[in-house]
Amino acid sequence: MTTGCAKAPLVMPLKGYYERPTPNPIGKAMVIVEQVEETTAAPEYQRDPTYLGPGLTADLSRTDLIRSAFSTHLMDAGLHPIFRSNGTTTGGPEEPLLMSASIRQFHVARRDRNTLEAVVILDCRLSELKSGIILWQGSSEGTGWRVFQAIDSAVDKCVTPAAEFGHRRRNEVYAKLLQQIKTKETMGDWPTALTLYAEAYRTAPGPGQMEMVLEALGRLVRSSPKSVSLPETARRFVLQAESLVQDKRYEEAIAKYDAAIAVAPWWAEAHFNRSLVLAEENRYASAIESMKRFIVLVPDSPDARAAQDKIYEWELKVK
């Protein structure tokens, strides 16, 4: 007769794999991600939310792991994921999409001492948030010899239709906003036109459309400067950004500049200062993009020459 302690399960370090900075949401369709559910009835899964298979657990629950994977894959697809909290959300000019998912199977087994075999099966549904109309639903399966291979494969098959619907809807909303802007400019209703321009900038499907909006805004500001005012909200964000820069809290400052530009994309100074802070963080590609937007808005500015020279300097540092 032998005695001894039961062998402790191996805890797989999965937490943090999908963590990354949230990108600027401007120009991205919004997708609300609901709490991931689990339909697995096996008792070992019911007892332990981190259980993966015989002798294997994770340092994060299965549902949180899948939810994190959805967030990352949606961002990689050019979408803006939002986690629903208490049934409340805020959105842009277009209706957000709603992504729901449940785990049917999440199992990891050892094939031998050094090899794992992972299987993840999800049931997913994509619908309109307000109307509840189902746009797509189906099951997805991912397998692999690493846990993340199985997760990524299963989640990606659910995210692909969300990206297709999200980008298509954003194009439609952008086109409608441009038509509304044209009408308001014809009427001479500059305040409403500016508000619509800001929405069009936030909705623009890509960098080219963003630049087109900025070019139009630049022409409007130069031709009718008295019709353009700076919203108090944007001013607050920029002042907060400047304070954060003084404290060298650069990531937080960038987020404040992003918020200011979302409200008042015609404010050239915000684009200029944002680019300098991005460069402080060695994010030279983004700094170049932001500085180019400054030049698009005010090509005749006394600072335009220095701005272009900065772009030349940063081009050498882009990796």
C-alpha positions, 0 to 999 in steps of 0.5 A: 500500500502506498500513500502520497498526495495527488499530483497537482494539475499543470497550470498553463500560463494563458493570461495576458496572451491576448492583451494589447493596447486598445487602438484608436476607435475612429474609423472602426465599426462597433461590435458589442461583445456579450458575456461568453457562456458555456454549455458544457455539461461535464461535471469537471467543467462545471466544478472548475472554470479553468479546467482544460483537460486531465491534469491541465488548468489555465490561469484564466477562466475558459470564458474570459479567455475566449472573450479576450480572443474575440476582442483581439480578433475583432481589433485585428479585423479593423473593428472596435469591440466593446464589452456590454455592461448592464445592457448599456452601450454608446455608439456612433452614427451607425447601429452597433453589431452584437456578437454572442458566443457560447463554448460547446467544447474546450478540451486539451489533452496530452498526446505525449510528454511534449505535445498537446492536442486542443479542440475548441468548438463555439456557437456564435451569433451576429445580430443587430443590437436594437432590432435583434435581427440575426445577420449570421449564426453558426458553429466554428471548430478550431484544433491545434497542438497549441491551445492558442491555435485552437482558440484562434481558429475557432474565434476567427471563423466567427469574427470573419462575418462580423468584419464583412457586415461591419465594414459594409454598414460603415460604408453605407453610413459614410456615404449617407453622411457625405450626402447630408453634408452636401445638403447642409453646405448648400443651405449655408448651415455650417454648424450642422455641416461641421457636426456631420463632418466630425461624424463622417471622420469617425465613420470613415472606412479607411485612411483615404476617406479620412483624408478626404474629410480632412481636406474638405474641413480644411477648405471650409475652415480656410474659407469661413473661419468665423463659422468654425468654433472649438467645442468645449469638450474638445478643449477640455480633452486637449488641456488634459492631454497637455497636462498628461504630457508634462507628467510623461504619461504619454499613452494616456495623453494620446487617448485624450488627443484621440478623444479631442480629434473625434469631437473636432477633427478640424483642430489642426493643433491637436493632430500636430501635438498628437504626432509629437507624443506618438514619436515620444513613444517611438510609434513613428508610423502613427506619428507620421500619419498624424502629422500628415493630417495636420498638413492636410488641414493647414497646408499653408501654415508656418509650421507646415515646413517643419511638420514635413521635415519631421516626417522625413526624420521619422521615416528613417526610424520606422521599423 
